[in-house]
Amino acid sequence: MAVTIKDIARKAGVSHSTVSRALRDDVSIPPRTAQRIKRLAAKMGYVPSAVARSLKMSQTGFSAGQMAGRPVAGRARNSF
């Protein structure tokens, strides 16, 4: 099973948010803590999930939606 940010957080004794920020080089995480978390992630074999990242960032490449409105006289009506 793949190593998750939550697995790293449990092992490091920090929150999963801290792990996420450390792996993204967020300036709010002290450099020493970030390095400790990065070493632990590497040791555990952590590989970032592209799917999870795209869902979090809302950049999946898919779009779904529906437009509703009244038909306008003289125009074709959308059959969807």
C-alpha positions as CSV (number, residue, x, y, z in Angstrom):
1,M,0.0,0.0,0.0
2,A,1.2,3.5,-0.8
3,V,2.6,5.7,1.9
4,T,0.4,8.7,2.6
5,I,0.9,12.1,4.1
6,K,-1.1,10.9,7.1
7,D,1.4,7.9,7.5
8,I,4.3,10.4,7.6
9,A,2.5,12.7,10.0
10,R,1.9,9.8,12.5
11,K,5.5,8.7,12.3
12,A,6.8,12.3,12.7
13,G,4.4,13.3,15.4
14,V,3.0,16.2,13.5
15,S,-0.3,17.0,11.7
16,H,-0.9,16.0,8.1
17,S,-1.2,19.7,7.3
18,T,2.3,20.2,8.6
19,V,3.6,17.4,6.4
20,S,1.9,18.8,3.4
21,R,3.3,22.3,4.0
22,A,6.8,20.9,4.6
23,L,6.8,19.0,1.4
24,R,5.7,22.1,-0.5
25,D,8.4,24.2,1.1
26,D,5.9,26.5,2.8
27,V,7.7,29.2,4.7
28,S,5.5,28.8,7.7
29,I,7.3,25.5,8.5
30,P,10.7,25.9,10.2
31,P,13.5,24.6,7.9
32,R,14.7,22.1,10.5
33,T,11.2,20.5,10.7
34,A,10.8,20.6,7.0
35,Q,14.1,18.8,6.5
36,R,13.2,16.1,9.1
37,I,9.8,15.5,7.4
38,K,11.4,15.3,3.9
39,R,14.0,12.8,5.1
40,L,11.3,10.7,6.7
41,A,9.1,10.9,3.6
42,A,12.1,9.7,1.5
43,K,12.9,6.9,3.9
44,M,9.3,5.7,3.9
45,G,9.2,5.8,0.1
46,Y,6.6,8.5,-0.2
47,V,5.5,9.4,-3.8
48,P,3.1,12.3,-4.2
49,S,-0.2,11.3,-5.8
50,A,-0.9,13.3,-9.0
51,V,-4.6,12.4,-8.7
52,A,-4.9,13.6,-5.2
53,R,-3.0,16.8,-6.0
54,S,-5.2,17.6,-9.1
55,L,-8.4,17.0,-7.1
56,K,-7.1,19.2,-4.3
57,M,-6.1,22.0,-6.7
58,S,-9.4,21.5,-8.7
59,Q,-7.5,21.0,-11.9
60,T,-8.7,17.6,-13.0
61,G,-9.3,18.7,-16.6
62,F,-12.9,17.6,-16.4
63,S,-15.8,20.0,-16.3
64,A,-19.5,19.3,-15.7
65,G,-22.3,21.7,-15.7
66,Q,-25.8,22.6,-16.8
67,M,-27.2,25.9,-18.0
68,A,-30.8,26.5,-17.4
69,G,-33.1,29.2,-18.7
70,R,-36.2,30.0,-20.5
71,P,-36.3,29.3,-24.3
72,V,-36.1,32.5,-26.3
73,A,-38.7,32.8,-29.1
74,G,-37.3,32.1,-32.5
75,R,-34.2,30.2,-31.3
76,A,-33.7,26.5,-31.1
77,R,-34.1,25.0,-27.7
78,N,-31.3,23.1,-26.1
79,S,-32.4,19.4,-25.8
80,F,-30.1,18.7,-22.9
